[in-house]
Amino acid sequence: MKPCGRYFEIFQNNIVHTAFCGSEYIVCNGNKYTVIGYMERRDDMGVDNKKAKRKPGGGRKPSKPDYNPSAILQNQMDAAVALYSAVDHPSLQTIANELDLNPIKVRKLLITADVYKSEVADQVNRVFTKHRASGLSHTEAITATMRELNLSKSSVTSYLPYEKGVYFPAETDSNNISVGAERIRRMRKREKILEELRAKQSEEALWAAVIEFQGYKFRTYSGLVFSYGLKKGRGDTYTKELFIDRRENSKSLAWSSVLLAFHNIPQIGYVVDRPKALGDIRGVTYIYAMFYRFGLIDAPEKAKEKMEPARNKDSEQMSFV
């Protein structure tokens, strides 16, 4: 007789297997099964192979619960259409200046709203629609349209309506853009700051980079992950002290130490073999990792493999931001 379900009870180091099969109550001691009686089967004693029902509201919570791309797209289109429909019929550039958008993006908004007409736009949409109707995916249809009309990908996509949302100006509130768009915006802002740092090589530009990279996951010369934060003092300005969060009791890193290492770079050269080469400075391991990410120094090849994955390879998103 094969038991339908079982649980274990321990009595003075002897394991007794108790099983339920139908209404039979069976005890197994060793290899012998003995029916010792009958009892009513209870739901909490049986083995339930049914998958537990998911609780309402379970699962991962959205990062931005109030974000509504459809509503935002509609608002953008309404504004563009209102300006485009004016009596004087302003140019795309005029509308773009008013909405703080690129003229091509304005045109794409008007195409999405089905109010903008031109020979090229009509041709691109007609050919694209034909390829989509033939069973090609969105990407494949774009490629086929490029070949047929001898246009670049950017030209084809600029004449197609939006499907997943709109590009937003840099001043748009972060609550009104998607998580992905916010991540891209932050990445672009950081890279712009780093370009200025590498061009000016000034303390002011370095401090701007330090402020912008709060919370970024760096990797040290040996591959250890860390990030830092800043605190604000009087006047709502940041204090010149970096608080490292790699360990629970990690200490702070003084701005004067960062500057000391920064001013040693010209004497050492672009390629710095190891953190200590920047000087006998407290926290130089962290400073070395920051300077490497900022593009102020380069590391030897053997260290790059450990430092590059500061892009958080264990996450589904690369930590460029």
N, C-alpha and C positions, 0 to 999 in steps of 0.2 A: 504494500500500500504506500503510495507516494504522498507525503504530506503536502497540503496546499499552502501552508504558511507556518512560520515558527518564530519563537523568541527564546531567549536563554535566561535561565535562573541559576544562580550559584548558591549552593548550600555546602558549607564547610569544604571548600575547594573541589567539590564534585559538581561537574557541569551536567545539568539535566536538560535535555532538549524536549520541549513541549510543542506539539504540533496540533493543528486543527484541520481536519479533512471533512468537509460537510458538517455534520453535527457530532462527529466522533472526537472525543478528547483523548489524545494519544501521548504517552510518555515514552521517550527512547533513552535507555541507559546502555551505552555501548552500541551494539548493532541490533538489539532486540526491540521491536515495537510492541507495546502492550496497550490494548484498548482497556481503559480503566473506567469508562463511563461515557455518558452522553450529556451534552449540555447545549444550550442555545447559543448559536454563534453570535458574537457581538461584532459590530462594525469596526470597533477600535482594535479587535484582535486579528482580524483578517489582513491579508495583503491586498492593498488597493493599487492596482496597476494603472488606474486612470490618472491622467495628468491633472495635477491640481489646477483649479480654475484661477485665472489671473485676477488679482484684486483690481477693482476700478481705480484708476489714477496711478497705477503702478508704472514701473519703467523709468527711464532716464528723464529728468526734468529738462525742458528746453532752456538753453542759456539765456534767451531773450523771449520770454513768454508774450510780451506785448508787440513783438516784431511782426508786422503784417506786410509782406512784400507786395501783395496784390493791391492793397490800399495805397501804399506809397507810390507804386507804379501809376495808379490811376490819378493820384494828385499831381504827379510830375506831368503826365500827359495833359491833364486839364489845364494846367498853367501854360504849357507850350501851345496848346490849341487855342486858348483864349488870346494869346499874343499874336499868333499866326493869323487868326481870323479878324484881326483889326482892319479898319477901313483902309489904312495906308499899306496894309500887307507887308510888314517889316521883313527884312532879310533874316536868314538863319543866324548870321553873325549877331544881329541886333538882339534876337531872342536869346541867343547864347549868353550875351553879355548881361541880359536882364536876369537870367536864371543861374548865372555862374556855371555854365556847362560848355562843353565843346560843341561847335556847330554841327559836327557829324553826329554827335549824340542827340542833339535837338532834332535833326532830320530823322534819326531812327525812332525817336519818340513820336514824331508826326506820322511816320509810316505805320507805327504800331497802332496809332489812333485812326489810321486809314483816311487821313486828310491831306497827306502830301502826295503829289503825283508828278512824275517825270518819266520820260521815255526809258531812261536807264533803270529806274526803280521798278517800273512795270515789267521790263524785260527780265530782270534778275528774279523777281518774284514769280513770274510765269514759268521760267525754266526750273527754278528751285522746286516749285510746287509739282511740276511734272515729274521730276526725279523722286520726290517723296511719294507720290502716288504710285510709282513703279515698285515700291517696296524698299527703297534705300533708307538707311538711317539718316538722321540729321547731318552727321558729319560726312557721310558718304555723299549725300545730296549736295552739300556745299562743294566738295571736291569735284563732283561731276559738273556742277554749274561753272566752276572755275575753268575747267577744260573747255566746255562748250562755248563760253563767252570770252575766253582768253583774258580773264581778270584775276587779280590777286585775291587771296583769301580775305584780307581786310576789306577790299572793295566789295566783295560779295556780301559779307556779313554786315557791312554798314548800310546796305539797302534792304536788309531783312528785318522784320519786326522783332521786338524783344520777346523772349520766351521765359526767362528766369529772373527778370528784375532789371534794374536800371543802375547805371553808374552814378555816383553821387559826388557833389563837390566836397572838398576837404573839410568844409565847415559844417557839414551835415552832422547832426547829433548822432552819437554812436548807437543810441537806442532805435534809430530809424534805418539802420543798415544791418545786413546779415552778419553772422559771426565771421564767415569767410571774407566778406568785404572789409570788415573791421581789421581782420588779421593782415590783409594785404595793405590796407592803409597804414597800419603801424609799421609794417616792414619797409614800405617806401619812405616813410618819415624817418626811420632810423638810418636807412641807407643814405638819405640826403644829408643827414647830420654828420655821418661818417665821411662823406665826400668833402664836406666843409672842414672837418677836423684834419683830414689828410692834406688838404690844400693849405690851410692856415697854420697848422701845427702850434696852436696857441692854447693857453690854459683855459680860456673862456670856451673855446670849441670843445676841449676835452671835458669840461664840466657839463656842457650841454649833452654830450654823449653819455656821460655817467648818469645823468638824470633820466634820459630816455631809455636806458637799458636796465632800469630797475625791474626785477623779477625775471630777467632773461636767464636761461639755464646755460651757464658756461661750463666748460670742462677744463680741469687743470692739466698740467704737464703729464701727470700720471693717469689722467682720465676720470678723476673724481668730479661729480656734478655739484655745482653750487650756484647760488644766486645771491643778490644783495638787495637791500632796501634802504631808503633814506627817510629821515624824520624831519618834520617841519618845526621850526622854532618860532620866535616872535616875528610878527609881520608876515606870517604865512610863507616864509622862505625856508628852503632846505638848509639844514645844518651840514657842515662839511665833514660828515662822518658816514661811512658805509657800514651797514650792519650785515655781516655775512650769515647766511642761514644754512650752511652745510651740516652743521651739527647743532645739537640743542644748546650747548654752552659755547658756541662760536663767539669770538670777540669781535669788536668793531675794527674797522680799517680806517686810519686817519687819512684825510685828504692830503696832508703834508707828505705822507709816505708815497702816495700815488704821484704827486708832483716830483718828488725826488727821483723816482724811477723814470718818469717822463723826461726829465732833463738829462738823464744819463744815456738816453738812446742815441743821440748824435755821436757820442764818443765810442759807443759799442758797435754801431752799424745796424743795418736792417735785420739781418739774421742773428738772433740771439740764441745761443746753444742751450741755455738752461735758465731757469728763473733767477738763480743766485748771481748770474752774470749782470743782472740789472742793478745789483748792489746788495749789501748786507742790510736789507730793509725788512721790517716786520710786515708779514702778510704778502711778501713778494710773489709767492706762489699764485695768489689770487690776482695780483696786479698783472702778472705775466699772461694769464689766461684772458684777461680783459683787453690788454693791448694787442694780443694776437687776434681776437675777434674784431677789434676796432681797425685792424689793418695797419697799426703803427709799427709792428714787428712781424717777423716771420720765424717759424720754428723749424728745427731740423726734421727731415723726413720721418725719422723713427718716432717722433712725438706727434706728428700731424694726425696719424691714424687714431690716436687716443683722444686728441683734442677736437678733431672735426666733428665726431658724433655729438658735439654740443647741440646737435640738432635733434636730440631726443629720439633715437632710433627705436626705443621701446614704446613710443606713442604712435598713434595712427597719423598724427600730424608732425611734419618736420618742424622743429622749433627754430625756424628762421626768425621768429618774432619775439 
